Amino acid sequence: MKVTIGLMFLAFVSAPALAQDWEVTMTSIDEYLIDESFEVALARSAAPAHISEKADVFVLRRDGYHQVAAGTNGFTCLVERSWSSPVGPHRDFFNPKLRAPICYNEEAARTILGDYLRRTELAMGGSTIGEIRETIEREIGTGKLPQPRGVAMSYMLSDGQLLGTETGRFKPHLMFYIPYATSAEVGSPPPGCEHVCLFEHAGGPFAALIVPMPSFNEVSSPEPETRGESSDAGYAVISSVKATK
């Protein structure tokens, strides 16, 4: 039996109760929606302007991600939600407060982004955390979700990031995806990620080397007080990645 729980409650209960169960599913998608004009600004703030201004941009709507800007440089920018974190029954997997503005280069958009969009389809389609993990692992194994073969990297420089209940805003950083890399292979960096560190996917197909940067990018526009889809954003849909029911 699938269990759906009040996600907003998770962020405020005591630590022992914060872990989620493998059978948990997403609640209403409305909790994850933000004003689209702000979401575009947030997505573009993930990378230097000379990159993000020429990138594809996607926003999340009630039926999945939609492309609202066509780029020319192969980069793709969007705001990922909490299910981009390592798949497991931890406190933040379905935390609607989390936001991860990110801009992928072309190879990462072909591979790493595909994994995230597939997770989005599964989560919005009612899959449990356990089912999401099983599906992703199976599709990686069959090659349906390809792994990087060339230089795959992303920018996460936005000061609008909120990456975890404990992590908070973390640091401005770059990510270089190195399938199955281990901490030992990058010199066993100490905790804190002051210079470089390996992301939580260490040892897995989407392991990534994190390189902290000196400063954040500011989001170009403030967040409106109201949450949810903007009715007057004016963004035409170029392409869509819709949730499957």
Secondary structure, 3 states (H helix, E strand, C coil): CCEECCHHHHCCCCHHHCCCCCCEECCCHHHHCCCHHHHHHHHHCCCCHHHHCCCEEEEEECCEEEEEECCCCCCEEEEECHHHCCCCCCCCCCCCCCEEEEEECHHHHHHHHHHHHHHHHHHHCCCCHHHHHHHHHHHHHHCCCCCCCCCCEEEECECCCECCCCCCCCCCEEEEECCCCCCHHHCCCCCCCCCCEECCCCCCCCCEEEEECCCCECCCCCCCCCCCCCCCCCCCCCEEEECCC
